[in-house]
């Protein structure tokens, strides 16, 4: 009497499980990269948005905010929204006024730098009133 073995052998099962494991690993790695790329795009868009708010502030007051607290207050009091934050860490972006001058007890700042660290490349991305100044 002949025996009919239609089941998988142990070796075949191990090979199939190994291939599935490799495909899952590739999928997780690809998802991780696309998530980082998406968060970096959000960071760029946030800095562009903040730049627009800073230009509005400059048009209204003739100077840029002298510190990040002044910028945050402008967001909450005039725009009635919160300042954008990093999509992963939920920390505000770095705002630095540039070349501030104090004259007659009034401080004016003619420029600024906004910066953040890109997650995918681990480099600094900075903008000023003229646009992107550092995209390592």
Phi and psi in radians as a Rosetta constraint file:
Dihedral C 1 N 2 CA 2 C 2 CIRCULARHARMONIC -1.619 0.35
Dihedral N 2 CA 2 C 2 N 3 CIRCULARHARMONIC 2.363 0.35
Dihedral C 2 N 3 CA 3 C 3 CIRCULARHARMONIC -1.682 0.35
Dihedral N 3 CA 3 C 3 N 4 CIRCULARHARMONIC 2.301 0.35
Dihedral C 3 N 4 CA 4 C 4 CIRCULARHARMONIC -1.760 0.35
Dihedral N 4 CA 4 C 4 N 5 CIRCULARHARMONIC 1.909 0.35
Dihedral C 4 N 5 CA 5 C 5 CIRCULARHARMONIC -1.758 0.35
Dihedral N 5 CA 5 C 5 N 6 CIRCULARHARMONIC 1.798 0.35
Dihedral C 5 N 6 CA 6 C 6 CIRCULARHARMONIC -1.848 0.35
Dihedral N 6 CA 6 C 6 N 7 CIRCULARHARMONIC 0.070 0.35
Dihedral C 6 N 7 CA 7 C 7 CIRCULARHARMONIC -1.473 0.35
Dihedral N 7 CA 7 C 7 N 8 CIRCULARHARMONIC 2.811 0.35
Dihedral C 7 N 8 CA 8 C 8 CIRCULARHARMONIC -1.317 0.35
Dihedral N 8 CA 8 C 8 N 9 CIRCULARHARMONIC 2.575 0.35
Dihedral C 8 N 9 CA 9 C 9 CIRCULARHARMONIC -1.420 0.35
Dihedral N 9 CA 9 C 9 N 10 CIRCULARHARMONIC 2.909 0.35
Dihedral C 9 N 10 CA 10 C 10 CIRCULARHARMONIC -1.065 0.35
Dihedral N 10 CA 10 C 10 N 11 CIRCULARHARMONIC -0.724 0.35
Dihedral C 10 N 11 CA 11 C 11 CIRCULARHARMONIC -1.089 0.35
Dihedral N 11 CA 11 C 11 N 12 CIRCULARHARMONIC -0.785 0.35
Dihedral C 11 N 12 CA 12 C 12 CIRCULARHARMONIC -1.067 0.35
Dihedral N 12 CA 12 C 12 N 13 CIRCULARHARMONIC -0.732 0.35
Dihedral C 12 N 13 CA 13 C 13 CIRCULARHARMONIC -1.118 0.35
Dihedral N 13 CA 13 C 13 N 14 CIRCULARHARMONIC -0.746 0.35
Dihedral C 13 N 14 CA 14 C 14 CIRCULARHARMONIC -1.122 0.35
Dihedral N 14 CA 14 C 14 N 15 CIRCULARHARMONIC -0.717 0.35
Dihedral C 14 N 15 CA 15 C 15 CIRCULARHARMONIC -1.121 0.35
Dihedral N 15 CA 15 C 15 N 16 CIRCULARHARMONIC -0.777 0.35
Dihedral C 15 N 16 CA 16 C 16 CIRCULARHARMONIC -1.103 0.35
Dihedral N 16 CA 16 C 16 N 17 CIRCULARHARMONIC -0.776 0.35
Dihedral C 16 N 17 CA 17 C 17 CIRCULARHARMONIC -1.107 0.35
Dihedral N 17 CA 17 C 17 N 18 CIRCULARHARMONIC -0.646 0.35
Dihedral C 17 N 18 CA 18 C 18 CIRCULARHARMONIC -1.108 0.35
Dihedral N 18 CA 18 C 18 N 19 CIRCULARHARMONIC -0.768 0.35
Dihedral C 18 N 19 CA 19 C 19 CIRCULARHARMONIC -1.121 0.35
Dihedral N 19 CA 19 C 19 N 20 CIRCULARHARMONIC -0.749 0.35
Dihedral C 19 N 20 CA 20 C 20 CIRCULARHARMONIC -1.080 0.35
Dihedral N 20 CA 20 C 20 N 21 CIRCULARHARMONIC -0.725 0.35
Dihedral C 20 N 21 CA 21 C 21 CIRCULARHARMONIC -1.065 0.35
Dihedral N 21 CA 21 C 21 N 22 CIRCULARHARMONIC -0.737 0.35
Dihedral C 21 N 22 CA 22 C 22 CIRCULARHARMONIC -1.120 0.35
Dihedral N 22 CA 22 C 22 N 23 CIRCULARHARMONIC -0.765 0.35
Dihedral C 22 N 23 CA 23 C 23 CIRCULARHARMONIC -1.131 0.35
Dihedral N 23 CA 23 C 23 N 24 CIRCULARHARMONIC -0.688 0.35
Dihedral C 23 N 24 CA 24 C 24 CIRCULARHARMONIC -1.135 0.35
Dihedral N 24 CA 24 C 24 N 25 CIRCULARHARMONIC -0.730 0.35
Dihedral C 24 N 25 CA 25 C 25 CIRCULARHARMONIC -1.081 0.35
Dihedral N 25 CA 25 C 25 N 26 CIRCULARHARMONIC -0.772 0.35
Dihedral C 25 N 26 CA 26 C 26 CIRCULARHARMONIC -1.094 0.35
Dihedral N 26 CA 26 C 26 N 27 CIRCULARHARMONIC -0.733 0.35
Dihedral C 26 N 27 CA 27 C 27 CIRCULARHARMONIC -1.100 0.35
Dihedral N 27 CA 27 C 27 N 28 CIRCULARHARMONIC -0.762 0.35
Dihedral C 27 N 28 CA 28 C 28 CIRCULARHARMONIC -1.136 0.35
Dihedral N 28 CA 28 C 28 N 29 CIRCULARHARMONIC -0.733 0.35
Dihedral C 28 N 29 CA 29 C 29 CIRCULARHARMONIC -1.098 0.35
Dihedral N 29 CA 29 C 29 N 30 CIRCULARHARMONIC -0.769 0.35
Dihedral C 29 N 30 CA 30 C 30 CIRCULARHARMONIC -1.112 0.35
Dihedral N 30 CA 30 C 30 N 31 CIRCULARHARMONIC -0.724 0.35
Dihedral C 30 N 31 CA 31 C 31 CIRCULARHARMONIC -1.104 0.35
Dihedral N 31 CA 31 C 31 N 32 CIRCULARHARMONIC -0.711 0.35
Dihedral C 31 N 32 CA 32 C 32 CIRCULARHARMONIC -1.073 0.35
Dihedral N 32 CA 32 C 32 N 33 CIRCULARHARMONIC -0.767 0.35
Dihedral C 32 N 33 CA 33 C 33 CIRCULARHARMONIC -1.146 0.35
Dihedral N 33 CA 33 C 33 N 34 CIRCULARHARMONIC -0.753 0.35
Dihedral C 33 N 34 CA 34 C 34 CIRCULARHARMONIC -1.199 0.35
Dihedral N 34 CA 34 C 34 N 35 CIRCULARHARMONIC -0.577 0.35
Dihedral C 34 N 35 CA 35 C 35 CIRCULARHARMONIC -1.149 0.35
Dihedral N 35 CA 35 C 35 N 36 CIRCULARHARMONIC -0.738 0.35
Dihedral C 35 N 36 CA 36 C 36 CIRCULARHARMONIC -1.129 0.35
Dihedral N 36 CA 36 C 36 N 37 CIRCULARHARMONIC -0.734 0.35
Dihedral C 36 N 37 CA 37 C 37 CIRCULARHARMONIC -1.079 0.35
Dihedral N 37 CA 37 C 37 N 38 CIRCULARHARMONIC -0.722 0.35
Dihedral C 37 N 38 CA 38 C 38 CIRCULARHARMONIC -1.124 0.35
Dihedral N 38 CA 38 C 38 N 39 CIRCULARHARMONIC -0.771 0.35
Dihedral C 38 N 39 CA 39 C 39 CIRCULARHARMONIC -1.142 0.35
Dihedral N 39 CA 39 C 39 N 40 CIRCULARHARMONIC -0.627 0.35
Dihedral C 39 N 40 CA 40 C 40 CIRCULARHARMONIC -1.134 0.35
Dihedral N 40 CA 40 C 40 N 41 CIRCULARHARMONIC -0.677 0.35
Dihedral C 40 N 41 CA 41 C 41 CIRCULARHARMONIC -1.123 0.35
Dihedral N 41 CA 41 C 41 N 42 CIRCULARHARMONIC -0.674 0.35
Dihedral C 41 N 42 CA 42 C 42 CIRCULARHARMONIC -1.112 0.35
Dihedral N 42 CA 42 C 42 N 43 CIRCULARHARMONIC -0.705 0.35
Dihedral C 42 N 43 CA 43 C 43 CIRCULARHARMONIC -1.071 0.35
Dihedral N 43 CA 43 C 43 N 44 CIRCULARHARMONIC -0.782 0.35
Dihedral C 43 N 44 CA 44 C 44 CIRCULARHARMONIC -1.065 0.35
Dihedral N 44 CA 44 C 44 N 45 CIRCULARHARMONIC -0.801 0.35
Dihedral C 44 N 45 CA 45 C 45 CIRCULARHARMONIC -1.110 0.35
Dihedral N 45 CA 45 C 45 N 46 CIRCULARHARMONIC -0.694 0.35
Dihedral C 45 N 46 CA 46 C 46 CIRCULARHARMONIC -1.080 0.35
Dihedral N 46 CA 46 C 46 N 47 CIRCULARHARMONIC -0.759 0.35
Dihedral C 46 N 47 CA 47 C 47 CIRCULARHARMONIC -1.140 0.35
Dihedral N 47 CA 47 C 47 N 48 CIRCULARHARMONIC -0.638 0.35
Dihedral C 47 N 48 CA 48 C 48 CIRCULARHARMONIC -1.119 0.35
Dihedral N 48 CA 48 C 48 N 49 CIRCULARHARMONIC -0.717 0.35
Dihedral C 48 N 49 CA 49 C 49 CIRCULARHARMONIC -1.116 0.35
Dihedral N 49 CA 49 C 49 N 50 CIRCULARHARMONIC -0.801 0.35
Dihedral C 49 N 50 CA 50 C 50 CIRCULARHARMONIC -1.112 0.35
Dihedral N 50 CA 50 C 50 N 51 CIRCULARHARMONIC -0.657 0.35
Dihedral C 50 N 51 CA 51 C 51 CIRCULARHARMONIC -1.040 0.35
Dihedral N 51 CA 51 C 51 N 52 CIRCULARHARMONIC -0.722 0.35
Dihedral C 51 N 52 CA 52 C 52 CIRCULARHARMONIC -1.098 0.35
Dihedral N 52 CA 52 C 52 N 53 CIRCULARHARMONIC -0.714 0.35
Dihedral C 52 N 53 CA 53 C 53 CIRCULARHARMONIC -1.137 0.35
Dihedral N 53 CA 53 C 53 N 54 CIRCULARHARMONIC -0.688 0.35
Dihedral C 53 N 54 CA 54 C 54 CIRCULARHARMONIC -1.128 0.35
Dihedral N 54 CA 54 C 54 N 55 CIRCULARHARMONIC -0.651 0.35
Dihedral C 54 N 55 CA 55 C 55 CIRCULARHARMONIC -1.166 0.35
Dihedral N 55 CA 55 C 55 N 56 CIRCULARHARMONIC -0.670 0.35
Dihedral C 55 N 56 CA 56 C 56 CIRCULARHARMONIC -1.082 0.35
Dihedral N 56 CA 56 C 56 N 57 CIRCULARHARMONIC -0.766 0.35
Dihedral C 56 N 57 CA 57 C 57 CIRCULARHARMONIC -1.057 0.35
Dihedral N 57 CA 57 C 57 N 58 CIRCULARHARMONIC -0.786 0.35
Dihedral C 57 N 58 CA 58 C 58 CIRCULARHARMONIC -1.111 0.35
Dihedral N 58 CA 58 C 58 N 59 CIRCULARHARMONIC -0.713 0.35
Dihedral C 58 N 59 CA 59 C 59 CIRCULARHARMONIC -1.128 0.35
Dihedral N 59 CA 59 C 59 N 60 CIRCULARHARMONIC -0.592 0.35
Dihedral C 59 N 60 CA 60 C 60 CIRCULARHARMONIC -1.382 0.35
Dihedral N 60 CA 60 C 60 N 61 CIRCULARHARMONIC -0.719 0.35
Dihedral C 60 N 61 CA 61 C 61 CIRCULARHARMONIC -1.958 0.35
Dihedral N 61 CA 61 C 61 N 62 CIRCULARHARMONIC -0.133 0.35
Dihedral C 61 N 62 CA 62 C 62 CIRCULARHARMONIC 1.358 0.35
Dihedral N 62 CA 62 C 62 N 63 CIRCULARHARMONIC 0.192 0.35
Dihedral C 62 N 63 CA 63 C 63 CIRCULARHARMONIC -2.731 0.35
Dihedral N 63 CA 63 C 63 N 64 CIRCULARHARMONIC 2.888 0.35
Dihedral C 63 N 64 CA 64 C 64 CIRCULARHARMONIC -1.612 0.35
Dihedral N 64 CA 64 C 64 N 65 CIRCULARHARMONIC 2.769 0.35
Dihedral C 64 N 65 CA 65 C 65 CIRCULARHARMONIC -0.962 0.35
Dihedral N 65 CA 65 C 65 N 66 CIRCULARHARMONIC 2.511 0.35
Dihedral C 65 N 66 CA 66 C 66 CIRCULARHARMONIC -1.431 0.35
Dihedral N 66 CA 66 C 66 N 67 CIRCULARHARMONIC -0.222 0.35
Dihedral C 66 N 67 CA 67 C 67 CIRCULARHARMONIC -2.789 0.35
Dihedral N 67 CA 67 C 67 N 68 CIRCULARHARMONIC 3.024 0.35
Dihedral C 67 N 68 CA 68 C 68 CIRCULARHARMONIC -1.240 0.35
Dihedral N 68 CA 68 C 68 N 69 CIRCULARHARMONIC -0.435 0.35
Dihedral C 68 N 69 CA 69 C 69 CIRCULARHARMONIC -1.144 0.35
Dihedral N 69 CA 69 C 69 N 70 CIRCULARHARMONIC -0.684 0.35
Dihedral C 69 N 70 CA 70 C 70 CIRCULARHARMONIC -1.131 0.35
Dihedral N 70 CA 70 C 70 N 71 CIRCULARHARMONIC -0.684 0.35
Dihedral C 70 N 71 CA 71 C 71 CIRCULARHARMONIC -1.123 0.35
Dihedral N 71 CA 71 C 71 N 72 CIRCULARHARMONIC -0.791 0.35
Dihedral C 71 N 72 CA 72 C 72 CIRCULARHARMONIC -1.074 0.35
Dihedral N 72 CA 72 C 72 N 73 CIRCULARHARMONIC -0.730 0.35
Dihedral C 72 N 73 CA 73 C 73 CIRCULARHARMONIC -1.102 0.35
Dihedral N 73 CA 73 C 73 N 74 CIRCULARHARMONIC -0.668 0.35
Dihedral C 73 N 74 CA 74 C 74 CIRCULARHARMONIC -1.097 0.35
Dihedral N 74 CA 74 C 74 N 75 CIRCULARHARMONIC -0.738 0.35
Dihedral C 74 N 75 CA 75 C 75 CIRCULARHARMONIC -1.037 0.35
Dihedral N 75 CA 75 C 75 N 76 CIRCULARHARMONIC -0.899 0.35
Dihedral C 75 N 76 CA 76 C 76 CIRCULARHARMONIC -1.284 0.35
Dihedral N 76 CA 76 C 76 N 77 CIRCULARHARMONIC -0.664 0.35
Dihedral C 76 N 77 CA 77 C 77 CIRCULARHARMONIC -1.461 0.35
Dihedral N 77 CA 77 C 77 N 78 CIRCULARHARMONIC -0.689 0.35
Dihedral C 77 N 78 CA 78 C 78 CIRCULARHARMONIC -1.720 0.35
Dihedral N 78 CA 78 C 78 N 79 CIRCULARHARMONIC -0.647 0.35
Dihedral C 78 N 79 CA 79 C 79 CIRCULARHARMONIC -1.708 0.35
Dihedral N 79 CA 79 C 79 N 80 CIRCULARHARMONIC -0.283 0.35
Dihedral C 79 N 80 CA 80 C 80 CIRCULARHARMONIC 1.047 0.35
Dihedral N 80 CA 80 C 80 N 81 CIRCULARHARMONIC 0.525 0.35
Dihedral C 80 N 81 CA 81 C 81 CIRCULARHARMONIC -2.370 0.35
Dihedral N 81 CA 81 C 81 N 82 CIRCULARHARMONIC 2.861 0.35
Dihedral C 81 N 82 CA 82 C 82 CIRCULARHARMONIC -1.454 0.35
Dihedral N 82 CA 82 C 82 N 83 CIRCULARHARMONIC 2.609 0.35
Dihedral C 82 N 83 CA 83 C 83 CIRCULARHARMONIC -1.114 0.35
Dihedral N 83 CA 83 C 83 N 84 CIRCULARHARMONIC 2.432 0.35
Dihedral C 83 N 84 CA 84 C 84 CIRCULARHARMONIC -1.022 0.35
Dihedral N 84 CA 84 C 84 N 85 CIRCULARHARMONIC 2.570 0.35
Dihedral C 84 N 85 CA 85 C 85 CIRCULARHARMONIC -2.171 0.35
Dihedral N 85 CA 85 C 85 N 86 CIRCULARHARMONIC 2.801 0.35
Dihedral C 85 N 86 CA 86 C 86 CIRCULARHARMONIC -0.974 0.35
Dihedral N 86 CA 86 C 86 N 87 CIRCULARHARMONIC 2.322 0.35
Dihedral C 86 N 87 CA 87 C 87 CIRCULARHARMONIC -1.154 0.35
Dihedral N 87 CA 87 C 87 N 88 CIRCULARHARMONIC -0.375 0.35
Dihedral C 87 N 88 CA 88 C 88 CIRCULARHARMONIC -1.736 0.35
Dihedral N 88 CA 88 C 88 N 89 CIRCULARHARMONIC -0.877 0.35
Dihedral C 88 N 89 CA 89 C 89 CIRCULARHARMONIC -1.530 0.35
Dihedral N 89 CA 89 C 89 N 90 CIRCULARHARMONIC -0.292 0.35
Dihedral C 89 N 90 CA 90 C 90 CIRCULARHARMONIC 1.094 0.35
Dihedral N 90 CA 90 C 90 N 91 CIRCULARHARMONIC 0.468 0.35
Dihedral C 90 N 91 CA 91 C 91 CIRCULARHARMONIC -1.814 0.35
Dihedral N 91 CA 91 C 91 N 92 CIRCULARHARMONIC 2.533 0.35
Dihedral C 91 N 92 CA 92 C 92 CIRCULARHARMONIC -1.107 0.35
Dihedral N 92 CA 92 C 92 N 93 CIRCULARHARMONIC 2.641 0.35
Dihedral C 92 N 93 CA 93 C 93 CIRCULARHARMONIC -1.240 0.35
Dihedral N 93 CA 93 C 93 N 94 CIRCULARHARMONIC 2.759 0.35
Dihedral C 93 N 94 CA 94 C 94 CIRCULARHARMONIC -1.349 0.35
Dihedral N 94 CA 94 C 94 N 95 CIRCULARHARMONIC 2.129 0.35
Dihedral C 94 N 95 CA 95 C 95 CIRCULARHARMONIC -2.034 0.35
Dihedral N 95 CA 95 C 95 N 96 CIRCULARHARMONIC 2.226 0.35
Dihedral C 95 N 96 CA 96 C 96 CIRCULARHARMONIC -2.320 0.35
Dihedral N 96 CA 96 C 96 N 97 CIRCULARHARMONIC 2.049 0.35
Dihedral C 96 N 97 CA 97 C 97 CIRCULARHARMONIC -1.211 0.35
Dihedral N 97 CA 97 C 97 N 98 CIRCULARHARMONIC 2.621 0.35
Dihedral C 97 N 98 CA 98 C 98 CIRCULARHARMONIC -2.166 0.35
Dihedral N 98 CA 98 C 98 N 99 CIRCULARHARMONIC 2.426 0.35
Dihedral C 98 N 99 CA 99 C 99 CIRCULARHARMONIC 0.949 0.35
Dihedral N 99 CA 99 C 99 N 100 CIRCULARHARMONIC 0.781 0.35
Dihedral C 99 N 100 CA 100 C 100 CIRCULARHARMONIC -1.212 0.35
Dihedral N 100 CA 100 C 100 N 101 CIRCULARHARMONIC 2.495 0.35
Dihedral C 100 N 101 CA 101 C 101 CIRCULARHARMONIC -2.191 0.35
Dihedral N 101 CA 101 C 101 N 102 CIRCULARHARMONIC 2.290 0.35
Dihedral C 101 N 102 CA 102 C 102 CIRCULARHARMONIC -1.829 0.35
Dihedral N 102 CA 102 C 102 N 103 CIRCULARHARMONIC 2.141 0.35
Dihedral C 102 N 103 CA 103 C 103 CIRCULARHARMONIC -2.458 0.35
Dihedral N 103 CA 103 C 103 N 104 CIRCULARHARMONIC 2.195 0.35
Dihedral C 103 N 104 CA 104 C 104 CIRCULARHARMONIC 0.968 0.35
Dihedral N 104 CA 104 C 104 N 105 CIRCULARHARMONIC 0.746 0.35
Dihedral C 104 N 105 CA 105 C 105 CIRCULARHARMONIC 1.078 0.35
Dihedral N 105 CA 105 C 105 N 106 CIRCULARHARMONIC 0.403 0.35
Dihedral C 105 N 106 CA 106 C 106 CIRCULARHARMONIC -2.137 0.35
Dihedral N 106 CA 106 C 106 N 107 CIRCULARHARMONIC 2.221 0.35
Dihedral C 106 N 107 CA 107 C 107 CIRCULARHARMONIC -1.736 0.35
Dihedral N 107 CA 107 C 107 N 108 CIRCULARHARMONIC 2.250 0.35
Dihedral C 107 N 108 CA 108 C 108 CIRCULARHARMONIC -2.138 0.35
Dihedral N 108 CA 108 C 108 N 109 CIRCULARHARMONIC 2.533 0.35
Dihedral C 108 N 109 CA 109 C 109 CIRCULARHARMONIC -2.197 0.35
Dihedral N 109 CA 109 C 109 N 110 CIRCULARHARMONIC 1.982 0.35
Dihedral C 109 N 110 CA 110 C 110 CIRCULARHARMONIC -1.421 0.35
Dihedral N 110 CA 110 C 110 N 111 CIRCULARHARMONIC -0.121 0.35
Dihedral C 110 N 111 CA 111 C 111 CIRCULARHARMONIC -2.736 0.35
Dihedral N 111 CA 111 C 111 N 112 CIRCULARHARMONIC 3.120 0.35
Dihedral C 111 N 112 CA 112 C 112 CIRCULARHARMONIC -2.739 0.35
Dihedral N 112 CA 112 C 112 N 113 CIRCULARHARMONIC 2.899 0.35
Dihedral C 112 N 113 CA 113 C 113 CIRCULARHARMONIC -2.351 0.35
Dihedral N 113 CA 113 C 113 N 114 CIRCULARHARMONIC 2.246 0.35
Dihedral C 113 N 114 CA 114 C 114 CIRCULARHARMONIC -1.891 0.35
Dihedral N 114 CA 114 C 114 N 115 CIRCULARHARMONIC 2.405 0.35
Dihedral C 114 N 115 CA 115 C 115 CIRCULARHARMONIC -2.586 0.35
Dihedral N 115 CA 115 C 115 N 116 CIRCULARHARMONIC 2.761 0.35
Dihedral C 115 N 116 CA 116 C 116 CIRCULARHARMONIC -2.684 0.35
Dihedral N 116 CA 116 C 116 N 117 CIRCULARHARMONIC 2.929 0.35
Dihedral C 116 N 117 CA 117 C 117 CIRCULARHARMONIC -1.829 0.35
Dihedral N 117 CA 117 C 117 N 118 CIRCULARHARMONIC 2.213 0.35
Dihedral C 117 N 118 CA 118 C 118 CIRCULARHARMONIC -1.323 0.35
Dihedral N 118 CA 118 C 118 N 119 CIRCULARHARMONIC 2.368 0.35
Dihedral C 118 N 119 CA 119 C 119 CIRCULARHARMONIC -1.320 0.35
Dihedral N 119 CA 119 C 119 N 120 CIRCULARHARMONIC -0.727 0.35
Dihedral C 119 N 120 CA 120 C 120 CIRCULARHARMONIC -1.195 0.35
Dihedral N 120 CA 120 C 120 N 121 CIRCULARHARMONIC -0.731 0.35
Dihedral C 120 N 121 CA 121 C 121 CIRCULARHARMONIC -1.796 0.35
Dihedral N 121 CA 121 C 121 N 122 CIRCULARHARMONIC -0.175 0.35
Dihedral C 121 N 122 CA 122 C 122 CIRCULARHARMONIC 0.978 0.35
Dihedral N 122 CA 122 C 122 N 123 CIRCULARHARMONIC 0.748 0.35
Dihedral C 122 N 123 CA 123 C 123 CIRCULARHARMONIC -2.111 0.35
Dihedral N 123 CA 123 C 123 N 124 CIRCULARHARMONIC 2.865 0.35
Dihedral C 123 N 124 CA 124 C 124 CIRCULARHARMONIC -1.506 0.35
Dihedral N 124 CA 124 C 124 N 125 CIRCULARHARMONIC 2.371 0.35
Dihedral C 124 N 125 CA 125 C 125 CIRCULARHARMONIC -2.074 0.35
Dihedral N 125 CA 125 C 125 N 126 CIRCULARHARMONIC 2.079 0.35
Dihedral C 125 N 126 CA 126 C 126 CIRCULARHARMONIC -2.247 0.35
Dihedral N 126 CA 126 C 126 N 127 CIRCULARHARMONIC 2.560 0.35
Dihedral C 126 N 127 CA 127 C 127 CIRCULARHARMONIC -2.328 0.35
Dihedral N 127 CA 127 C 127 N 128 CIRCULARHARMONIC 2.669 0.35
Dihedral C 127 N 128 CA 128 C 128 CIRCULARHARMONIC -2.244 0.35
Dihedral N 128 CA 128 C 128 N 129 CIRCULARHARMONIC -2.887 0.35
Dihedral C 128 N 129 CA 129 C 129 CIRCULARHARMONIC -1.187 0.35
Dihedral N 129 CA 129 C 129 N 130 CIRCULARHARMONIC -0.237 0.35
Dihedral C 129 N 130 CA 130 C 130 CIRCULARHARMONIC -1.702 0.35
Dihedral N 130 CA 130 C 130 N 131 CIRCULARHARMONIC -0.195 0.35
Dihedral C 130 N 131 CA 131 C 131 CIRCULARHARMONIC 2.281 0.35
Dihedral N 131 CA 131 C 131 N 132 CIRCULARHARMONIC -2.728 0.35
Dihedral C 131 N 132 CA 132 C 132 CIRCULARHARMONIC -1.209 0.35
Dihedral N 132 CA 132 C 132 N 133 CIRCULARHARMONIC 2.236 0.35
Dihedral C 132 N 133 CA 133 C 133 CIRCULARHARMONIC -1.987 0.35
Dihedral N 133 CA 133 C 133 N 134 CIRCULARHARMONIC -0.302 0.35
Dihedral C 133 N 134 CA 134 C 134 CIRCULARHARMONIC -2.659 0.35
Dihedral N 134 CA 134 C 134 N 135 CIRCULARHARMONIC 2.041 0.35
Dihedral C 134 N 135 CA 135 C 135 CIRCULARHARMONIC -2.399 0.35
Dihedral N 135 CA 135 C 135 N 136 CIRCULARHARMONIC 1.181 0.35
